[in-house]
Amino acid sequence: MSRVIYKKPCRIENKESDGPYNKMLKPNVSNWAIGITVSPRPKENQYYTRTIDSVIRAGWKNPHLFIEPDTELAERHLELPRINRKEKYGCWKNWFEGLKELVETYPDADCYGMIQDDVVFCRGVRVFLEKVLWPNVDVGLVSVFTPSHYTEDKPGFYRKNYGGKLWMAQTFFFPPDRAKNCINHAVCTGHDGDRNIDNIIGRWLYRIRKPPYYFSPSLSQHIGETSTLWNNNLNQAKGRKSAKDFVGEDYDISHGMTDASST
C-alpha cells in the first residue's frame, strides 16, 4: 500500500475510512491543461497580474489565458498561450467557453483546471496534486481554494455536495471525463446568465451525482476587493468568500512530501 505524507501533518491513505479520505485512486495526473479567465479592472485592482504570477509559481508555467476586451497584460505574460475575446463574454460565458477551448486544445490532458483572476496559491500545488489526484472514484471536481465555512479540522479532501448552493468557483480542477461531460451537459449549455459559476456547476454535479471535493487547509486565497459583476461589494474577499486557513503564498506544500510503502 502506498501513501503520501504532507508535513503539518497530512496523510492520505489508500483505504476506505470514516475520515476526510475515501478511496484514493492511483495518482495519474501529469499532463495538465490550466486556464485563467481574465477581465479588465482598474489599474489599482489588477489582481489578474498577481494571479497569473502565482499560478506560475505554483508550478504551471504556461497557463492558457482567456482574456476579455480592454485588458492590459504585463509584458512578461504576453508570451503565454491566450485567446483574446473580440467582444465581452461575461463571467460565465468566458469561463465555460474557456473550459471547452481547453478540452479542444489539449485533448490528452489528465486534468483540466479553470482558475479565476482574483486568487493566489501557495507554492508547489502542481506537484502536490500530481501526488494526490484523484481523492475518490466519485469525484466531480477538486478545489484547492476552500471558503471559510467549508473548512475542516483535519487536513484532507472533503466532499461538499451542495448542489445549486455550492460556493466559490475560483479553482476548479476536473478529471477529463468530467470536464467533457460538463461542457456538453444541458444544465451548463442551457445557462444564459453571466454569473453564478459555482451555483451552475453545483447543479450539474448534483445531476450527475459526482460531488466536488474541497481541500483543507486551503492552498489558495481569494484576493478580490472589487468585482466585474457586482457593484455593491458582495464579492469582496472576506467572510465566507475567503479562506480562513490559507497556508500562505510562501508555504511550499511539495516540501516534506514523501512516497512511502507498507505491506
C-alpha positions in Angstrom: 0.0 0.0 0.0 1.4 3.4 -0.9 0.7 6.7 0.8 1.5 10.3 0.6 2.7 12.2 3.6 2.5 16.0 3.8 4.0 17.9 6.8 1.6 19.6 9.2 0.9 16.6 9.2 -1.4 15.4 6.4 -1.6 11.7 5.5 -3.6 10.3 2.6 -4.0 6.6 2.7 -5.3 4.1 0.0 -8.1 2.7 2.1 -11.7 3.3 3.0 -12.1 5.3 6.2 -14.5 7.4 8.1 -12.2 10.4 8.0 -11.5 13.0 5.3 -10.1 10.5 2.9 -12.1 8.0 0.9 -10.9 5.5 -1.7 -7.6 7.0 -3.1 -7.0 6.3 -6.7 -3.6 5.7 -8.1 -2.3 9.1 -8.9 -2.3 9.5 -12.7 -2.1 13.3 -13.4 1.0 14.6 -15.2 -0.4 16.2 -18.3 -2.1 19.5 -17.4 -4.4 22.0 -19.1 -4.8 25.1 -17.0 -6.9 28.1 -17.9 -7.3 31.5 -16.3 -10.2 33.8 -17.1 -9.0 37.4 -17.2 -11.3 40.5 -17.1 -10.3 44.2 -17.1 -10.1 46.1 -13.8 -8.8 49.4 -12.6 -5.0 49.6 -12.5 -5.0 49.7 -8.7 -7.1 46.5 -8.6 -5.5 44.4 -11.4 -5.5 41.2 -9.4 -5.1 39.1 -12.5 -1.4 40.0 -12.8 -0.8 38.7 -9.3 -2.9 35.7 -10.1 -1.0 34.7 -13.2 2.3 35.1 -11.4 1.0 33.0 -8.5 -0.2 30.2 -10.9 3.2 30.1 -12.5 4.9 29.9 -9.1 2.6 27.1 -8.1 4.1 25.0 -10.9 2.0 25.7 -14.1 4.5 27.5 -16.3 2.2 28.1 -19.3 -1.4 28.7 -18.2 -3.8 29.4 -21.1 -5.4 32.9 -20.7 -9.0 33.7 -21.7 -8.9 37.5 -22.0 -11.9 39.8 -22.1 -11.6 43.0 -24.2 -9.7 46.1 -22.8 -7.4 44.0 -20.6 -3.8 45.1 -20.4 -1.4 42.2 -19.7 2.0 42.6 -18.1 4.8 42.3 -20.6 6.1 39.1 -19.0 2.7 37.5 -19.7 2.5 38.3 -23.4 4.2 35.1 -24.4 1.7 32.9 -22.6 -0.9 31.0 -24.7 -4.1 33.0 -24.8 -7.4 33.7 -26.5 -8.4 37.3 -26.8 -12.2 37.8 -26.8 -13.3 40.1 -29.6 -16.4 41.1 -27.6 -17.3 41.0 -23.9 -18.4 37.4 -22.8 -19.1 38.0 -19.2 -18.0 35.8 -16.3 -20.0 32.6 -17.0 -19.5 32.5 -20.8 -15.8 33.3 -20.6 -15.3 30.6 -18.0 -17.5 28.0 -19.8 -16.1 28.7 -23.3 -12.6 28.6 -21.8 -13.2 25.1 -20.4 -14.5 24.0 -23.8 -11.4 25.5 -25.5 -9.1 23.8 -23.1 -10.7 20.4 -23.9 -10.4 21.1 -27.6 -6.8 22.5 -27.5 -5.4 19.9 -25.0 -7.5 16.7 -25.7 -5.0 14.4 -24.0 -4.8 16.3 -20.7 -5.1 14.3 -17.4 -6.6 17.3 -15.6 -8.4 20.5 -16.7 -8.1 23.4 -14.3 -10.1 26.6 -14.6 -8.9 29.5 -12.4 -10.4 32.9 -11.8 -8.3 36.0 -11.9 -8.5 37.0 -8.3 -6.8 34.3 -6.4 -3.2 33.4 -5.2 -1.7 30.0 -4.4 0.9 28.6 -2.1 3.9 27.1 -3.8 4.2 23.5 -5.1 0.5 23.0 -5.7 1.1 21.3 -9.0 3.5 18.7 -7.5 1.2 18.1 -4.6 -1.9 17.5 -6.8 0.1 15.1 -9.0 0.6 13.0 -5.9 -2.9 13.0 -4.6 -5.4 13.3 -7.5 -7.9 11.9 -7.5 -9.3 11.6 -4.0 -12.2 9.2 -4.8 -13.7 7.3 -7.7 -16.8 9.5 -7.5 -15.0 12.9 -7.7 -16.7 15.5 -9.8 -14.1 18.2 -9.4 -11.5 19.3 -6.8 -11.0 22.8 -5.4 -7.9 23.9 -3.6 -9.5 27.2 -2.6 -11.7 26.5 0.4 -14.1 29.2 1.6 -14.1 29.7 5.3 -17.4 27.8 6.1 -16.1 24.7 4.3 -13.0 24.5 6.5 -12.4 21.2 8.3 -10.2 20.4 11.3 -8.2 17.5 9.8 -6.1 18.1 6.6 -7.5 16.5 3.5 -10.2 16.4 0.8 -13.8 16.7 1.9 -16.9 16.0 -0.1 -19.2 19.1 -0.4 -22.3 18.2 -2.3 -24.4 21.3 -2.0 -26.0 21.4 -5.5 -27.1 24.8 -6.6 -25.9 26.3 -3.3 -22.2 25.4 -3.9 -19.8 28.2 -3.0 -16.8 29.6 -4.9 -15.5 28.5 -8.3 -12.1 30.2 -8.0 -10.0 27.0 -8.5 -11.9 24.1 -10.2 -9.9 21.0 -11.4 -11.7 18.4 -13.4 -10.9 14.8 -14.4 -11.0 14.5 -18.2 -14.3 12.7 -18.4 -16.0 15.2 -16.0 -14.7 18.2 -18.0 -16.1 16.7 -21.2 -19.4 15.9 -19.5 -19.7 19.4 -18.2 -19.2 21.2 -21.5 -22.0 19.0 -23.0 -24.5 18.8 -20.2 -27.8 20.6 -20.5 -27.5 22.3 -17.1 -24.4 24.1 -18.4 -25.2 24.6 -22.0 -28.7 25.9 -21.2 -27.5 28.7 -18.8 -27.7 32.1 -20.4 -26.7 34.3 -17.4 -23.4 36.0 -16.9 -22.6 34.9 -13.3 -23.0 32.2 -10.7 -20.4 29.7 -12.0 -20.4 28.0 -8.6 -24.2 27.5 -8.5 -24.4 26.2 -12.1 -21.6 23.8 -11.6 -23.0 22.7 -8.3 -26.3 21.9 -10.1 -24.5 20.0 -12.8 -22.6 17.9 -10.2 -25.8 17.2 -8.4 -27.5 16.0 -11.6 -24.6 13.6 -12.5 -24.2 12.5 -8.8 -20.5 13.4 -8.7 -19.6 15.6 -5.7 -17.0 18.3 -5.5 -14.1 17.9 -3.1 -12.5 20.9 -1.3 -9.1 20.7 0.4 -8.4 21.7 4.0 -6.3 23.7 4.7 -6.9 26.0 1.8 -4.0 26.1 -0.7 -5.4 29.2 -2.3 -6.8 32.5 -1.2 -9.4 34.8 -2.8 -7.9 38.3 -3.0 -10.6 40.3 -4.9 -11.8 43.6 -3.4 -13.7 44.7 -6.4 -15.8 42.7 -8.9 -16.6 42.9 -12.6 -20.1 41.7 -11.8 -21.1 43.2 -8.5 -21.1 46.9 -7.6 -22.2 46.5 -4.1 -19.2 44.8 -2.6 -21.0 41.4 -2.4 -18.0 39.6 -3.9 -15.3 41.0 -1.7 -12.7 38.5 -0.4 -13.9 38.4 3.2 -16.0 36.2 5.4 -17.4 33.2 3.5 -15.8 34.3 0.3 -12.3 33.9 1.7 -10.3 31.1 3.3 -9.7 31.3 7.0 -6.8 28.7 7.0 -4.8 29.6 3.9 -1.3 28.2 4.3 0.2 31.3 2.8 1.9 32.2 -0.5 5.4 31.4 0.7 4.5 28.0 2.0 5.6 25.2 -0.3 3.3 22.2 0.1 5.5 20.0 -2.0 8.3 20.1 0.6 8.1 17.3 3.1 6.1 15.1 0.8 7.4 11.5 0.5 6.2 8.4 -1.2 6.3 5.6 1.4 5.3 2.0 1.1 3.9 -0.5 3.6 2.7 -4.1 3.3 
